[in-house]
Amino acid sequence: MISDAEFGGLTQEIALHWMYFYIINKLPVDVSDTDLGHPQTTDLIWSFLRRKYGDESPQVAVIASALTGMTRNQFDQWLVGWKRFLER
């Protein structure tokens, strides 16, 4: 799993990402549940866990699915689609 300090860092990374998005687009900053459920947030979580455990670690999918509220199968399906999106 991840430590409290790591979770705090991940939470801060996600919040700052969305704050930047709103500021750069000249929108009122309002990080919402919609933002937290957005695929970009899932990517931030996936990237964080890949840095911690490595690209091929099964821990990445296990922890990412728990943090995103997805089942392991849902996360695996998201990941296939996300990789397809990134390859465009």
Phi and psi in degrees as GROMACS dihedral restraints (atoms count N, CA, C in turn):
[ dihedral_restraints ]
;  ai    aj    ak    al  type     phi  dphi    fc
    3     4     5     6     1  -112.6    20    10
    4     5     6     7     1   148.9    20    10
    6     7     8     9     1   -74.8    20    10
    7     8     9    10     1   167.5    20    10
    9    10    11    12     1   -59.8    20    10
   10    11    12    13     1   -39.8    20    10
   12    13    14    15     1   -65.7    20    10
   13    14    15    16     1   -41.9    20    10
   15    16    17    18     1   -65.2    20    10
   16    17    18    19     1   -40.6    20    10
   18    19    20    21     1   -62.6    20    10
   19    20    21    22     1   -40.5    20    10
   21    22    23    24     1   -61.8    20    10
   22    23    24    25     1   -41.5    20    10
   24    25    26    27     1   -65.0    20    10
   25    26    27    28     1   -41.6    20    10
   27    28    29    30     1   -64.5    20    10
   28    29    30    31     1   -43.6    20    10
   30    31    32    33     1   -60.1    20    10
   31    32    33    34     1   -42.9    20    10
   33    34    35    36     1   -64.8    20    10
   34    35    36    37     1   -42.0    20    10
   36    37    38    39     1   -59.6    20    10
   37    38    39    40     1   -43.1    20    10
   39    40    41    42     1   -66.2    20    10
   40    41    42    43     1   -46.5    20    10
   42    43    44    45     1   -61.3    20    10
   43    44    45    46     1   -44.6    20    10
   45    46    47    48     1   -66.3    20    10
   46    47    48    49     1   -36.1    20    10
   48    49    50    51     1   -57.9    20    10
   49    50    51    52     1   -50.0    20    10
   51    52    53    54     1   -71.9    20    10
   52    53    54    55     1   -34.3    20    10
   54    55    56    57     1   -62.3    20    10
   55    56    57    58     1   -43.7    20    10
   57    58    59    60     1   -60.1    20    10
   58    59    60    61     1   -45.4    20    10
   60    61    62    63     1   -54.7    20    10
   61    62    63    64     1   -49.4    20    10
   63    64    65    66     1   -66.3    20    10
   64    65    66    67     1   -42.5    20    10
   66    67    68    69     1   -66.2    20    10
   67    68    69    70     1   -46.6    20    10
   69    70    71    72     1   -64.5    20    10
   70    71    72    73     1   -27.7    20    10
   72    73    74    75     1   -95.0    20    10
   73    74    75    76     1     9.9    20    10
   75    76    77    78     1    54.9    20    10
   76    77    78    79     1    43.7    20    10
   78    79    80    81     1  -112.3    20    10
   79    80    81    82     1   155.5    20    10
   81    82    83    84     1   -61.9    20    10
   82    83    84    85     1   134.8    20    10
   84    85    86    87     1   -75.0    20    10
   85    86    87    88     1   116.9    20    10
   87    88    89    90     1  -151.7    20    10
   88    89    90    91     1    82.3    20    10
   90    91    92    93     1   -71.5    20    10
   91    92    93    94     1   122.2    20    10
   93    94    95    96     1  -122.1    20    10
   94    95    96    97     1   175.3    20    10
   96    97    98    99     1   -59.8    20    10
   97    98    99   100     1   -32.1    20    10
   99   100   101   102     1   -61.4    20    10
  100   101   102   103     1   -42.4    20    10
  102   103   104   105     1   -64.0    20    10
  103   104   105   106     1   -41.3    20    10
  105   106   107   108     1   -67.9    20    10
  106   107   108   109     1   -25.7    20    10
  108   109   110   111     1   -92.7    20    10
  109   110   111   112     1     1.1    20    10
  111   112   113   114     1   -73.3    20    10
  112   113   114   115     1   146.3    20    10
  114   115   116   117     1   -55.7    20    10
  115   116   117   118     1   -28.9    20    10
  117   118   119   120     1   -64.3    20    10
  118   119   120   121     1   -36.7    20    10
  120   121   122   123     1   -66.8    20    10
  121   122   123   124     1   -41.4    20    10
  123   124   125   126     1   -60.6    20    10
  124   125   126   127     1   -39.0    20    10
  126   127   128   129     1   -63.3    20    10
  127   128   129   130     1   -40.1    20    10
  129   130   131   132     1   -61.8    20    10
  130   131   132   133     1   -41.5    20    10
  132   133   134   135     1   -65.4    20    10
  133   134   135   136     1   -46.9    20    10
  135   136   137   138     1   -58.8    20    10
  136   137   138   139     1   -45.4    20    10
  138   139   140   141     1   -64.2    20    10
  139   140   141   142     1   -42.5    20    10
  141   142   143   144     1   -58.4    20    10
  142   143   144   145     1   -47.1    20    10
  144   145   146   147     1   -70.4    20    10
  145   146   147   148     1   -32.8    20    10
  147   148   149   150     1   -64.6    20    10
  148   149   150   151     1   -39.5    20    10
  150   151   152   153     1   -64.2    20    10
  151   152   153   154     1   -37.4    20    10
  153   154   155   156     1   -76.0    20    10
  154   155   156   157     1   -45.8    20    10
  156   157   158   159     1  -107.3    20    10
  157   158   159   160     1   -15.3    20    10
  159   160   161   162     1    98.7    20    10
  160   161   162   163     1   154.0    20    10
  162   163   164   165     1   -59.2    20    10
  163   164   165   166     1   -35.4    20    10
  165   166   167   168     1   -98.7    20    10
  166   167   168   169     1     2.4    20    10
  168   169   170   171     1   -71.4    20    10
  169   170   171   172     1   130.2    20    10
  171   172   173   174     1   -65.0    20    10
  172   173   174   175     1   -19.4    20    10
  174   175   176   177     1   -61.6    20    10
  175   176   177   178     1   -31.6    20    10
  177   178   179   180     1   -57.8    20    10
  178   179   180   181     1   -52.3    20    10
  180   181   182   183     1   -68.4    20    10
  181   182   183   184     1   -37.4    20    10
  183   184   185   186     1   -63.0    20    10
  184   185   186   187     1   -49.9    20    10
  186   187   188   189     1   -73.1    20    10
  187   188   189   190     1   -40.7    20    10
  189   190   191   192     1   -61.4    20    10
  190   191   192   193     1   -41.3    20    10
  192   193   194   195     1   -64.2    20    10
  193   194   195   196     1   -38.9    20    10
  195   196   197   198     1   -66.2    20    10
  196   197   198   199     1   -42.7    20    10
  198   199   200   201     1   -71.0    20    10
  199   200   201   202     1   -27.5    20    10
  201   202   203   204     1   -94.6    20    10
  202   203   204   205     1    -7.3    20    10
  204   205   206   207     1    78.2    20    10
  205   206   207   208     1    15.3    20    10
  207   208   209   210     1   -95.9    20    10
  208   209   210   211     1   158.3    20    10
  210   211   212   213     1   -75.0    20    10
  211   212   213   214     1   167.0    20    10
  213   214   215   216     1   -60.6    20    10
  214   215   216   217     1   -41.8    20    10
  216   217   218   219     1   -63.9    20    10
  217   218   219   220     1   -42.1    20    10
  219   220   221   222     1   -62.3    20    10
  220   221   222   223     1   -42.1    20    10
  222   223   224   225     1   -64.8    20    10
  223   224   225   226     1   -44.1    20    10
  225   226   227   228     1   -59.1    20    10
  226   227   228   229     1   -40.5    20    10
  228   229   230   231     1   -66.5    20    10
  229   230   231   232     1   -41.8    20    10
  231   232   233   234     1   -58.9    20    10
  232   233   234   235     1   -44.5    20    10
  234   235   236   237     1   -63.3    20    10
  235   236   237   238     1   -41.4    20    10
  237   238   239   240     1   -59.6    20    10
  238   239   240   241     1   -47.5    20    10
  240   241   242   243     1   -64.7    20    10
  241   242   243   244     1   -39.9    20    10
  243   244   245   246     1   -65.9    20    10
  244   245   246   247     1   -43.1    20    10
  246   247   248   249     1   -63.7    20    10
  247   248   249   250     1   -38.7    20    10
  249   250   251   252     1   -61.6    20    10
  250   251   252   253     1   -43.6    20    10
  252   253   254   255     1   -60.5    20    10
  253   254   255   256     1   -43.6    20    10
  255   256   257   258     1   -68.3    20    10
  256   257   258   259     1   -26.5    20    10
  258   259   260   261     1   -80.7    20    10
  259   260   261   262     1    -8.3    20    10
